[in-house]
Amino acid sequence: MAVKTLGQFIIEKQADFPYAKGELSRLLRDIGIAAKIINREVNKAGLVDILGENGDHNVQGEAQKKLDVYADEQFIEALSRGGECCYIASEEHEGGIDVSKENPVKAGKYMVCMDPLDGSSNIDLNVSVGSIFSIYRRKNVDCLVCEDEVLQHGYEQIAAGYVIYGSSTMLVYTTGKGVNGFTLDPSIGEFCLSHPDMKIPEDGVTYAVNEGNYLRFPQYIKDYIKYCQEEDSATFRPYTSRYIGSMVADIHRTLIIGGVFLYPETSSYPQGKLRLLYECNPMAFIIEQAGGKAVSGRERVLEIKPTHLHQRTPIVIGSRNMVDKVLEFMDKSQDNVDASGKAFTFSG
């Protein structure tokens, strides 16, 4: 059977975007090239002086790993060189990066939000890490690019995806017309289509949540965890707890076999901890396109209007029926109000 590469697949799907003259295809290929370079360094990280912290902290106050910085630089270089991207928002930078060329008014028409290396605390442990990206289209190309332009609803994403650097390296992405996965063949240096038209099961038997925060969780999350741990053969409970600590790895497993991933608000992080633009929006886009569901409280993640680049949000994401079950517990709980005291609303 003929192997279809990422480049070939992107070109074939170019007709899905009549407003683009090949720019989006080139942008996706640039991201694929950066991912291959990062994969090479991840695979040999234990052999060179690239593990450990570099002494700096990112805008979130988290210690930056050397490989975090390397991944960030590779994506910025690839996106800048390609010319199709005019603006980059990275989790590692406080402000956005204007990568417009000499004539900024005629710069690229796409903006990229990215988490260059998700799960970096696992680097030293040889546990799967990944990269997350999200692409938006400029609404007005006749003016200078600015930060406000990237603060779009998640449902306005043109494309989103992630790369997981594990036992094999996979790139999974969507352009709003289904989800497809590509596995890197190191013998030819190409991402090859391995998981066409990915669909998440409507149900699952695994849940992923950092139970070390149990005492800080709202009551409905505590109740749901207890439900998962109870014995009931009719619903295949108790469920299996699976938490890796890398959102890419946890979501990838959930996408493949079904399940639910929870990162709710806590007393320490009442607005949630994961970033809307860099993590939750792209993952929500992918999971919804695969038939799943992603909510923040009673609100669909993709309908949250961002107000700043590093906005955080709670998230419950995964198999549709399992997310709905979490919402049932929220309905029963007295904690179904947000910080302002208003009831959560949900649409979608």
BALUM-634284 format. One record per atom (N, C-alpha, C): y, x, z; residue in three letters. Coordinates in steps of 0.001 Angstrom, whole numbers, padded with zeros to 6 digits, always signed. Example, Ala and Ser with C-alpha at 12.3 -4.5 7.8 and 13.67 -1.06 7.14 Angstrom:
-005690+013190+007800ALA-004500+012300+007800ALA-003300+013200+007800ALA-002250+012850+007080SER-001060+013670+007140SER+000030+012900+007870SER
END
This chain:
-001194+000845+000000MET+000000+000000+000000MET+001245+000880+000000MET+002225+000537-000833ALA+003436+001346-000949ALA+004245+001278+000340ALA+004796+002411+000720VAL+005632+002493+001908VAL+007073+002183+001517VAL+007730+001338+002307LYS+009131+001005+002046LYS+010002+001677+003099LYS+010919+002505+002662THR+011770+003229+003597THR+012968+002375+004008THR+013624+002820+005071LEU+014813+002125+005545LEU+015863+002053+004443LEU+016078+003169+003744GLY+017071+003184+002678GLY+016759+002189+001580GLY+015496+002122+001177GLN+015090+001183+000143GLN+015269-000259+000604GLN+014894-000513+001853PHE+014997-001865+002400PHE+016457-002321+002449PHE+017343-001435+002907ILE+018762-001776+003009ILE+019332-002105+001634ILE+018984-001299+000636ILE+019482-001541-000721ILE+018992-002889-001238ILE+017732-003213-000969GLU+017179-004488-001410GLU+017912-005675-000793GLU+018366-005499+000441LYS+019017-006591+001157LYS+020525-006632+000921LYS+021047-005728+000111GLN+022478-005667-000131GLN+023013-006987-000678GLN+022203-007700-001442ALA+022638-008971-002034ALA+022961-010023-000980ALA+022485-009822+000253ASP+022781-010762+001330ASP+024241-010721+001744ASP+024969-009698+001283PHE+026353-009506+001711PHE+027251-009341+000480PHE+027537-010441-000208PRO+028314-010369-001436PRO+029719-009819-001231PRO+030258-009921+000006TYR+031596-009404+000268TYR+031616-007891+000411TYR+030442-007277+000577ALA+030359-005820+000748ALA+029904-005181-000558ALA+030545-004109-000917LYS+030222-003396-002158LYS+029354-002176-001875LYS+028440-002300-000943GLY+027580-001184-000599GLY+028003-000453+000648GLY+029185-000806+001209GLU+029685-000089+002387GLU+028778-000291+003600GLU+028345-001530+003806LEU+027499-001796+004959LEU+026174-001066+004837LEU+025632-001014+003640SER+024380-000294+003415SER+024540+001177+003756SER+025649+001766+003317ARG+025886+003185+003608ARG+026100+003408+005101ARG+026770+002466+005751LEU+027001+002584+007186LEU+025682+002551+007951LEU+024789+001653+007594LEU+023488+001578+008255LEU+022678+002849+008006LEU+022791+003401+006809ARG+022079+004651+006523ARG+022660+005803+007346ARG+023977+005812+007550ASP+024599+006843+008388ASP+024059+006774+009815ASP+023909+005559+010328ILE+023353+005385+011679ILE+021916+005893+011717ILE+021148+005617+010674GLY+019774+006110+010609GLY+019696+007619+010602GLY+020618+008267+009900ILE+020646+009732+009862ILE+020950+010300+011244ILE+021954+009726+011930ALA+022287+010192+013278ALA+021096+010012+014213ALA+020386+008890+014073ALA+019223+008625+014928ALA+018143+009675+014721ALA+017933+010119+013494LYS+016911+011138+013229LYS+017290+012474+013859LYS+018569+012796+013833ILE+019027+014048+014446ILE+018853+013990+015961ILE+019221+012858+016549ILE+019075+012696+017998ILE+017605+012719+018386ILE+016757+012078+017595ASN+015324+012082+017864ASN+014775+013502+017934ASN+015240+014345+017028ARG+014784+015743+017028ARG+015121+016426+018344ARG+016326+016183+018843GLU+016741+016822+020092GLU+016039+016218+021304GLU+015821+014900+021283VAL+015099+014258+022377VAL+013697+014833+022493VAL+013045+015030+021349ASN+011667+015516+021352ASN+011529+016941+021846ASN+012584+017721+021738LYS+012487+019107+022196LYS+013382+019368+023414LYS+013827+018274+024047ALA+014771+018418+025150ALA+014229+019282+026280ALA+012935+019220+026512GLY+012359+020006+027589GLY+012249+021479+027277GLY+012481+021856+026012LEU+012323+023247+025606LEU+013641+024002+025549LEU+014750+023277+025586VAL+016050+023922+025460VAL+016957+023472+026593VAL+018093+024097+026701ASP+019020+023798+027793ASP+019846+022564+027456ASP+019162+021420+027410ILE+019867+020195+027053ILE+019596+019083+028056ILE+018697+019372+029015LEU+018436+018415+030071LEU+019451+018583+031193LEU+019531+017582+032043GLY+020374+017676+033214GLY+021802+017252+032935GLY+022612+017202+033991GLU+023984+016734+033876GLU+024894+017857+033397GLU+025972+017461+032709ASN+026881+018479+032194ASN+028091+018690+033093ASN+028126+017997+034233GLY+029218+018190+035174GLY+030340+017187+035012GLY+030325+016402+033948ASP+031355+015400+033707ASP+030825+014017+034019ASP+031738+013057+034080HIS+031372+011660+034273HIS+032000+010837+033158HIS+031298+009789+032744ASN+031875+008929+031716ASN+032822+007941+032363ASN+033374+007040+031534VAL+034372+006108+032039VAL+033790+005162+033081VAL+032473+004973+033089GLN+031845+004097+034067GLN+031652+004789+035415GLN+031976+006091+035502GLY+031771+006834+036736GLY+030372+007385+036857GLY+029575+007279+035811GLU+028203+007753+035836GLU+028147+009199+035338GLU+027321+009995+035962ALA+027173+011379+035527ALA+026643+011411+034098ALA+027290+012183+033249GLN+026859+012293+031865GLN+025797+013368+031726GLN+024724+013046+031079LYS+023702+014023+030760LYS+024110+014786+029510LYS+023634+016000+029377LYS+023968+016784+028199LYS+023528+016078+026932LYS+022377+015427+026975LEU+021880+014751+025796LEU+022717+013509+025483LEU+023303+012883+026518ASP+024237+011778+026287ASP+025381+012246+025403ASP+025953+013371+025783VAL+027106+013917+025068VAL+026711+014282+023644VAL+025559+014889+023491TYR+025082+015285+022168TYR+024907+014049+021282TYR+024262+013005+021813ALA+024037+011787+021039ALA+025366+011151+020644ALA+026302+011110+021576ASP+027621+010548+021300ASP+028292+011304+020156ASP+028231+012621+020204GLU+028857+013447+019160GLU+028205+013223+017801GLU+026898+013075+017780GLN+026192+012900+016513GLN+026557+011575+015841GLN+026626+010507+016631PHE+026998+009218+016052PHE+028441+009238+015551PHE+029333+009802+016354ILE+030736+009859+015942ILE+030894+010671+014665ILE+030199+011803+014590GLU+030285+012640+013391GLU+029747+011910+012167GLU+028584+011267+012299ALA+027977+010571+011161ALA+028844+009406+010696ALA+029385+008653+011643LEU+030195+007488+011292LEU+031549+007910+010718LEU+032096+009012+011216SER+033379+009503+010712SER+033226+010054+009307SER+032156+010797+009097ARG+031931+011441+007805ARG+031651+010418+006712ARG+030966+009324+007075GLY+030584+008347+006064GLY+031753+007604+005448GLY+032819+007391+006229GLY+034015+006753+005694GLY+033991+005237+005670GLY+032878+004614+006060GLU+032804+003152+006034GLU+033251+002545+007365GLU+033306+003365+008386CYS+033696+002926+009729CYS+035110+003418+010023CYS+035938+002539+010560CYS+037315+002920+010878CYS+037552+003057+012374CYS+036628+002509+013187TYR+036877+002481+014637TYR+035546+002500+015365TYR+035464+003329+016398ILE+034246+003443+017195ILE+034581+003180+018659ILE+033827+002305+019282ALA+033916+002084+020726ALA+032599+002552+021331ALA+032662+003570+022164SER+031466+004144+022768SER+031502+003962+024276SER+030347+003719+024843GLU+030247+003582+026289GLU+030722+004842+026995GLU+030684+005970+026310GLU+031034+007238+026926GLU+032531+007538+026908GLU+033345+006683+026280HIS+034779+006947+026158HIS+035581+005781+026706HIS+036657+006100+027409GLU+037477+005057+028007GLU+038132+004189+026943GLU+038640+004815+025900GLY+039285+004079+024822GLY+038493+004185+023544GLY+038868+003362+022565GLY+038221+003432+021276GLY+038656+004673+020512GLY+037897+005007+019479ILE+038160+006190+018678ILE+038517+005743+017262ILE+039740+006033+016851ASP+040194+005697+015509ASP+039721+006796+014564ASP+038809+006462+013671VAL+038293+007457+012741VAL+038776+007171+011320VAL+039924+006508+011215SER+040506+006248+009908SER+040799+007560+009193SER+040725+007540+007886LYS+040976+008744+007099LYS+042473+008910+006849LYS+042816+009704+005863GLU+044210+010044+005617GLU+045089+008810+005423GLU+044540+007787+004783ASN+045290+006553+004559ASN+044708+005460+005444ASN+045217+005322+006682PRO+044593+004409+007637PRO+044607+002948+007192PRO+045574+002555+006383VAL+045638+001171+005937VAL+044464+000849+005018VAL+043980+001856+004289LYS+042858+001673+003380LYS+041559+002230+003966LYS+041502+002314+005273ALA+040329+002885+005937ALA+039141+001945+005819ALA+037992+002415+006322GLY+036779+001608+006297GLY+036997+000253+006946GLY+036201-000714+006556LYS+036392-002089+007010LYS+035474-002479+008156LYS+034729-001514+008710TYR+033778-001836+009778TYR+034104-001087+011069TYR+033770-001716+012181MET+033957-001146+013507MET+032604-001129+014207MET+032320-000049+014927VAL+031013+000127+015559VAL+031173+000274+017064VAL+030396-000507+017809CYS+030275-000341+019260CYS+028907+000267+019531CYS+028834+001232+020451MET+027541+001892+020641MET+027355+002409+022067MET+026111+002395+022467ASP+025649+003118+023651ASP+024790+004250+023094ASP+025326+005455+023015PRO+024629+006539+022304PRO+023260+006869+022868PRO+023122+006787+024207LEU+021819+007101+024799LEU+021613+006249+026039LEU+020961+005122+025837ASP+020668+004188+026924ASP+019468+004686+027713ASP+019531+004522+029042GLY+018424+004942+029895GLY+018405+006428+030156GLY+019589+007055+030136SER+019651+008520+030233SER+019135+009061+031563SER+019064+008203+032589SER+018515+008685+033858SER+017034+009025+033735SER+016413+008571+032634ASN+014991+008851+032409ASN+014739+010127+031615ASN+015796+010766+031149ILE+015630+011912+030263ILE+014753+012987+030899ILE+015070+013342+032126ASP+014349+014426+032786ASP+012888+014063+033086ASP+012548+012787+032962LEU+011207+012318+033336LEU+010321+012053+032134LEU+010824+012319+030930ASN+010060+012104+029694ASN+009669+010645+029522ASN+010581+009748+029933VAL+010400+008309+029760VAL+011272+007859+028591VAL+010844+006840+027881SER+011542+006396+026681SER+013018+006100+026931SER+013855+006590+026036VAL+015285+006291+026035VAL+015625+005739+024656VAL+016872+005359+024448GLY+017213+004781+023160GLY+018698+004790+022885GLY+019068+004348+021705SER+020458+004178+021285SER+020641+002724+020863SER+021818+002176+021136ILE+022124+000788+020780ILE+023409+000786+019953ILE+023431-000014+018889PHE+024652-000096+018085PHE+024933-001531+017674PHE+026199-001787+017409SER+026670-003104+017025SER+027795-002922+016020SER+027788-003709+014948ILE+028769-003546+013877ILE+029558-004835+013696ILE+030883-004695+013639TYR+031785-005811+013379TYR+032606-005510+012124TYR+033022-006550+011462ARG+033851-006410+010266ARG+035302-006687+010629ARG+036189-005873+010120ARG+037618-006106+010334ARG+038032-007418+009672ARG+038889-008151+010363LYS+039354-009415+009815LYS+040608-009239+008959LYS+041325-008135+009196ASN+042541-007861+008426ASN+042597-006366+008140ASN+042359-005991+006892VAL+042322-004572+006525VAL+043669-004080+006033VAL+044687-004943+006085ASP+046010-004567+005577ASP+046953-004095+006670ASP+046400-003737+007817CYS+047219-003224+008911CYS+046458-002108+009609CYS+047133-001424+010507LEU+046490-000346+011240LEU+045440-000919+012188LEU+044331-000215+012322VAL+043263-000672+013198VAL+043690-000544+014649VAL+043270-001488+015493CYS+043617-001429+016912CYS+042436-001929+017735CYS+042506-001657+019026GLU+041405-001988+019927GLU+041094-003474+019959GLU+042133-004315+019892ASP+041917-005756+020002ASP+040999-006291+018908ASP+040973-005607+017753GLU+040167-006103+016636GLU+038679-006118+016939GLU+038234-005208+017785VAL+036800-005122+018071VAL+036380-006108+019155VAL+037348-006739+019807LEU+037038-007677+020887LEU+036712-009050+020302LEU+035641-009098+019550GLN+035198-010317+018893GLN+034002-010915+019641GLN+033752-012200+019413HIS+032563-012827+019978HIS+031314-012129+019438HIS+030257-012156+020222GLY+029014-011538+019788GLY+028432-012180+018545GLY+028673-013478+018351TYR+028120-014143+017172TYR+028820-013698+015883TYR+029911-012925+016012GLU+030612-012409+014840GLU+030087-011040+014403GLU+029069-010533+015075GLN+028497-009258+014669GLN+027940-009354+013254GLN+028179-008302+012480ILE+027629-008213+011129ILE+026205-007653+011185ILE+025981-006742+012102ALA+024654-006143+012269ALA+024561-005566+013670ALA+023357-005429+014153ALA+023119-004811+015451ALA+021711-004252+015460ALA+021508-003234+016273GLY+020172-002662+016339GLY+020035-001673+017470GLY+018841-001146+017593TYR+018590-000100+018567TYR+017560+000866+017993TYR+017569+002059+018564VAL+016558+003066+018253VAL+015868+003399+019560VAL+014553+003384+019575ILE+013807+003777+020764ILE+013079+005076+020473ILE+013349+006079+021317TYR+012724+007386+021168TYR+011554+007442+022142TYR+010368+007129+021654GLY+009200+007071+022520GLY+008041+007835+021931GLY+006827+007339+022140SER+005646+007987+021572SER+005759+008033+020052SER+006389+007002+019499SER+006878+007050+018127SER+008330+006577+018184SER+009101+006950+017199THR+010514+006571+017187THR+010697+005401+016239THR+011317+004342+016747MET+011520+003137+015948MET+012983+002760+015890MET+013409+002258+014744LEU+014724+001667+014571LEU+014509+000193+014269LEU+015107-000659+015093VAL+014994-002108+014936VAL+016397-002660+014720VAL+016579-003472+013685TYR+017922-003991+013465TYR+017894-005362+012810TYR+019050-006036+012908THR+019231-007321+012270THR+020605-007367+011622THR+020699-008099+010531THR+021994-008384+009924THR+022241-009890+009951THR+021580-010573+010867GLY+021725-012013+010972GLY+020764-012778+010095GLY+019817-012073+009502LYS+018822-012709+008640LYS+017429-012210+009025LYS+017107-012339+010315GLY+015823-011872+010811GLY+015903-010462+011355GLY+014813-010024+011935VAL+014747-008708+012590VAL+013626-007901+011941VAL+013909-006642+011648ASN+012910-005767+011038ASN+012869-004427+011776ASN+011673-003873+011911GLY+011481-002617+012622GLY+010951-001533+011705GLY+011440-000331+011890PHE+011070+000821+011062PHE+010637+001967+011967PHE+009509+002548+011676THR+008982+003666+012455THR+009222+004966+011706THR+009693+005973+012425LEU+009991+007264+011818LEU+008695+008007+011518LEU+008493+008353+010258ASP+007358+009175+009835ASP+007836+010618+009809ASP+007463+011419+010811PRO+007975+012788+010879PRO+007522+013664+009725PRO+006437+013279+009056SER+005935+014108+007957SER+006855+014068+006744SER+007583+012960+006578ILE+008512+012866+005454ILE+009955+012692+005911ILE+010156+012558+007234GLY+011514+012436+007763GLY+012201+011138+007401GLY+011428+010063+007257GLU+011998+008781+006865GLU+011550+007674+007811GLU+012469+006719+008059PHE+012090+005491+008755PHE+011404+004580+007743PHE+010197+004138+008066CYS+009410+003298+007158CYS+009176+001924+007784CYS+009274+000892+006956LEU+009102-000475+007441LEU+007703-000646+008031LEU+007649-000939+009311SER+006372-001083+010012SER+006234-002441+010684SER+007365-003084+010994HIS+007346-004366+011691HIS+008285-005340+010968HIS+007850-005901+009838PRO+008716-006838+009112PRO+008828-008179+009821PRO+010010-008772+009730ASP+010262-010123+010236ASP+009714-010310+011648ASP+010223-009535+012575MET+009742-009564+013957MET+010099-010882+014635MET+009146-011424+015393LYS+009351-012660+016143LYS+008906-012458+017583LYS+009735-012882+018513ILE+009352-012798+019919ILE+008552-014041+020293ILE+007440-013896+021006PRO+006682-015078+021439PRO+007548-016006+022290PRO+007287-017307+022222GLU+008077-018264+022994GLU+007806-018148+024485GLU+006655-017601+024849ASP+006289-017415+026248ASP+005792-015998+026446ASP+005674-015594+027685GLY+005127-014293+028006GLY+004596-014293+029419GLY+004037-013173+029826VAL+003477-013066+031181VAL+004045-011854+031911VAL+005180-011332+031433THR+005815-010204+032119THR+007280-010527+032396THR+007765-009999+033496TYR+009196-010092+033796TYR+009688-008708+034182TYR+010915-008401+033802ALA+011493-007084+034058ALA+012806-007250+034796ALA+012843-006749+036015VAL+014054-006814+036829VAL+013977-005697+037866VAL+015119-005137+038214ASN+015154-004091+039237ASN+015052-004746+040612ASN+013828-004863+041109GLU+013609-005568+042372GLU+014137-004804+043578GLU+014581-003574+043343GLY+015247-002848+044429GLY+016560-003505+044829GLY+017109-004345+043943ASN+018348-005068+044243ASN+018089-006468+044780ASN+016846-006764+045142TYR+016453-008124+045501TYR+017395-008768+046527TYR+017736-008046+047573LEU+018558-008616+048633LEU+019969-008936+048153LEU+020390-008332+047055ARG+021740-008551+046518ARG+021764-009608+045423ARG+020584-010122+045047PHE+020511-011111+043970PHE+020995-012475+044446PHE+021509-013301+043517PRO+021782-014705+043856PRO+020464-015430+044122PRO+020541-016547+044813GLN+019332-017218+045275GLN+018434-017660+044121GLN+019018-018089+043008TYR+018160-018589+041922TYR+017296-017493+041319TYR+017787-016247+041336ILE+016980-015133+040837ILE+015860-014824+041829ILE+016170-014871+043114LYS+015136-014674+044126LYS+014040-015734+043993LYS+014471-016982+043770ASP+013501-018067+043631ASP+012640-017855+042385ASP+013260-017387+041311TYR+012493-017178+040088TYR+011482-016046+040268TYR+011878-014982+040929ILE+010945-013872+041175ILE+009753-014358+042002ILE+010043-015183+043011LYS+008952-015735+043826LYS+008024-016579+042959LYS+008602-017362+042056TYR+007809-018173+041126TYR+006906-017286+040276TYR+007436-016170+039789CYS+006652-015255+038957CYS+005471-014659+039716CYS+005630-014519+041015GLN+004604-013856+041828GLN+003564-014830+042378GLN+003825-016120+042263GLU+002884-017110+042779GLU+001670-017254+041856GLU+000568-017646+042441GLU-000668-017811+041673GLU-000747-019218+041093GLU-000961-019282+039769ASP-001125-020565+039086ASP-001788-020276+037744ASP-003077-020539+037661SER-003831-020201+036455SER-003353-020990+035241SER-002805-022170+035463ALA-002344-022999+034349ALA-001184-022351+033604ALA-000375-021573+034320THR+000776-020911+033689THR+000604-019390+033675THR-000651-018948+033876PHE-001005-017522+033792PHE-000251-016674+034825PHE+000093-017301+035934ARG+000729-016534+036999ARG-000314-016098+038021ARG-000049-014999+038723PRO+001229-014278+038765PRO+001496-013474+037499PRO+002775-013377+037150TYR+003171-012564+036022TYR+003148-011093+036416TYR+003153-010251+035420THR+003171-008806+035655THR+004610-008307+035668THR+004940-007527+036687SER+006272-006937+036770SER+006297-005633+035986SER+007220-005530+035046ARG+007348-004328+034214ARG+008826-003975+034097ARG+009246-002924+034764TYR+010652-002514+034690TYR+010720-001006+034488TYR+011277-000594+033346ILE+011327+000824+032992ILE+012642+001464+033428ILE+013720+000684+033411GLY+015020+001258+033757GLY+015775+001752+032540GLY+015264+001459+031370SER+015948+001706+030100SER+015973+000380+029370SER+017170-000187+029150MET+017234-001507+028542MET+016550-001530+027183MET+016726-000463+026398VAL+016085-000406+025088VAL+014578-000534+025229VAL+013986+000232+026133ALA+012533+000203+026297ALA+012062-001148+026820ALA+012780-001704+027791ASP+012384-002996+028350ASP+012523-004121+027325ASP+013607-004119+026552ILE+013797-005158+025545ILE+012801-004985+024405ILE+012506-003742+024033HIS+011545-003512+022948HIS+010177-004079+023319HIS+009732-003823+024539ARG+008450-004378+024980ARG+008503-005909+024980ARG+009610-006451+025470THR+009763-007903+025535THR+009740-008523+024142THR+010391-007868+023197LEU+010401-008367+021823LEU+008996-008383+021222LEU+008214-007372+021524ILE+006884-007242+020924ILE+005884-008214+021537ILE+005834-008284+022863ILE+004770-009065+023510ILE+005272-010310+024233ILE+006580-010512+024275GLY+007124-011644+025008GLY+007396-011274+026454GLY+008187-012104+027120GLY+008557-011835+028500GLY+010022-012126+028707GLY+010534-011706+029853VAL+011944-011914+030156VAL+012490-010683+030860VAL+013722-010323+030512PHE+014431-009207+031125PHE+015635-009785+031846PHE+015784-009441+033116LEU+016871-009971+033921LEU+017714-008838+034496LEU+019018-008916+034267TYR+019948-008027+034969TYR+021095-008904+035446TYR+020870-009628+036547PRO+021845-010632+036986PRO+023017-010016+037740PRO+023965-010872+038075GLU+025037-010463+038965GLU+024445-010160+040342GLU+025073-009267+041079THR+024650-008945+042440THR+025884-008919+043327THR+025663-008813+044618SER+026800-008712+045526SER+027581-007429+045274SER+026909-006402+044764SER+027592-005141+044444SER+028323-005218+043109SER+027752-005970+042168TYR+028345-006136+040834TYR+028429-007631+040521TYR+029411-008324+041096PRO+029496-009781+040916PRO+029730-010216+039474PRO+030243-009319+038630GLN+030437-009634+037216GLN+029284-009120+036362GLN+028231-008621+037008GLY+027141-008002+036271GLY+027393-006514+036101GLY+026390-005790+035651LYS+026521-004344+035506LYS+026430-003880+034055LYS+025635-004544+033243LEU+025474-004104+031856LEU+026711-004466+031043LEU+026995-003655+030020ARG+028220-003822+029235ARG+028005-004825+028107ARG+028961-005698+027955LEU+028863-006757+026955LEU+028824-006191+025536LEU+029772-005317+025206LEU+029902-004848+023828LEU+028820-003861+023428LEU+028407-003011+024356TYR+027520-001902+024006TYR+026035-002214+024202TYR+025737-003165+025082GLU+024341-003437+025412GLU+023969-004903+025197GLU+024696-005795+025839CYS+024256-007200+025860CYS+024455-007910+024528CYS+025602-007739+023886ASN+025816-008414+022606ASN+024811-007986+021539ASN+024637-006687+021308PRO+023662-006318+020269PRO+022243-006763+020585PRO+021823-006641+021843MET+020474-007059+022199MET+020321-008575+022099MET+021355-009318+022470ALA+021300-010773+022364ALA+021200-011203+020904ALA+021935-010528+020030PHE+021887-010832+018596PHE+020481-010613+018053PHE+019883-009489+018425ILE+018524-009174+017960ILE+017518-010198+018470ILE+017551-010457+019770ILE+016574-011371+020367ILE+016731-012789+019815ILE+017956-013259+019641GLU+018146-014600+019074GLU+017622-014663+017644GLU+017869-013609+016873GLN+017393-013587+015494GLN+015871-013561+015427GLN+015242-013073+016506ALA+013776-013046+016568ALA+013205-014324+017172ALA+014086-015280+017526GLY+013621-016556+018053GLY+013716-016693+019559GLY+014306-015706+020225GLY+014438-015761+021672GLY+015781-016298+022111GLY+016136-015981+023344LYS+017337-016551+023944LYS+017979-015532+024875LYS+019315-015563+024973ALA+020038-014646+025862ALA+021221-015383+026472ALA+021252-015436+027793VAL+022325-016141+028481VAL+022930-015264+029559VAL+024176-015627+029887SER+024860-015024+031031SER+025234-016187+031935SER+024505-016359+033025GLY+024694-017582+033790GLY+024292-018760+032918GLY+025182-019746+032806ARG+024908-020902+031954ARG+025518-020737+030571ARG+026041-019561+030278GLU+026732-019334+029010GLU+025896-018469+028078GLU+025863-018840+026814ARG+025226-018015+025802ARG+025987-016698+025688ARG+025274-015584+025761VAL+025917-014273+025739VAL+026810-014118+024516VAL+026338-014539+023356LEU+027075-014326+022119LEU+028350-015152+022029LEU+028563-016074+022969GLU+029780-016886+022950GLU+030822-016414+023963GLU+030543-015318+024639ILE+031526-014764+025578ILE+032617-014049+024783ILE+033865-014354+025051LYS+034977-013680+024377LYS+035366-012442+025185LYS+035166-011240+024627PRO+035513-010015+025366PRO+037017-009909+025579PRO+037380-009348+026715THR+038798-009110+027015THR+039126-007626+027087THR+038099-006776+027242HIS+038336-005329+027236HIS+037039-004624+026851HIS+037162-003364+026447LEU+036045-002636+025858LEU+034858-002487+026790LEU+035102-002301+028074HIS+034012-002000+029001HIS+033670-003180+029905HIS+033873-004370+029381GLN+033550-005587+030128GLN+032061-005644+030443GLN+031745-006094+031641ARG+030358-006226+032074ARG+029966-007703+032110ARG+028663-007940+032103THR+028183-009323+032184THR+026769-009348+032741THR+026409-010406+033466PRO+024989-010603+033799PRO+024245-011000+032528PRO+022941-010845+032524ILE+022162-011257+031357ILE+020740-011621+031758ILE+020245-012690+031145VAL+018834-013072+031188VAL+018426-013244+029733VAL+017435-012487+029286ILE+017151-012410+027858ILE+015651-012267+027628ILE+015166-012918+026573GLY+013756-012770+026252GLY+013181-014015+025612GLY+011916-014285+025893SER+011226-015446+025337SER+011949-016734+025742SER+012103-017619+024779ARG+012915-018823+024992ARG+012455-019639+026204ARG+011176-019899+026320ASN+010699-020747+027416ASN+010898-020086+028773ASN+010783-018766+028820MET+010952-018069+030088MET+012419-018051+030512MET+013331-017878+029560VAL+014759-017942+029878VAL+015111-019349+030361VAL+014567-020351+029701ASP+014825-021732+030119ASP+014332-021985+031545ASP+013223-021365+031913LYS+012705-021531+033272LYS+013672-020931+034294LYS+014259-019785+033969VAL+015262-019196+034864VAL+016436-020158+035023VAL+016857-020783+033925LEU+017973-021730+033986LEU+017617-022952+034825LEU+016353-023337+034834GLU+015932-024440+035705GLU+016160-024095+037168GLU+015837-022856+037520PHE+016061-022435+038902PHE+017555-022363+039210PHE+018350-022004+038227MET+019797-021996+038433MET+020304-023407+038685MET+019789-024375+037937ASP+020205-025767+038115ASP+019898-026272+039524ASP+018773-025807+040079LYS+018366-026266+041403LYS+019121-025558+042522LYS+019719-024426+042187SER+020344-023589+043204SER+021787-023990+043448SER+022282-023641+044609GLN+023696-023850+044925GLN+024550-022703+044407GLN+023888-021721+043783ASP+024621-020544+043317ASP+025054-020668+041870ASP+024988-021878+041293ASN+025308-022015+039876ASN+026807-022202+039654ASN+027585-021377+040349VAL+029027-021330+040128VAL+029418-019887+039925VAL+030494-019679+039186ASP+030934-018306+038958ASP+031898-017886+040052ASP+032486-016694+039899ALA+033321-016122+040957ALA+034551-016987+041242ALA+034990-017773+040260SER+036170-018608+040455SER+035826-019942+041111SER+034518-020185+041315GLY+034097-021435+041911GLY+033830-022534+040912GLY+033950-022218+039614LYS+033700-023209+038568LYS+032249-023165+038154LYS+031697-024308+037822ALA+030315-024353+037387ALA+030168-023640+036046ALA+029073-022927+035872PHE+028780-022309+034586PHE+028584-023407+033536PHE+028985-023101+032330THR+028729-024001+031212THR+027836-023280+030219THR+027103-024046+029453PHE+026206-023436+028456PHE+026285-024197+027157PHE+026366-023457+026082SER+026304-024066+024749SER+025471-023166+023876SER+024721-023733+023011GLY+023887-022920+022131GLY+022430-023213+022381GLY
END
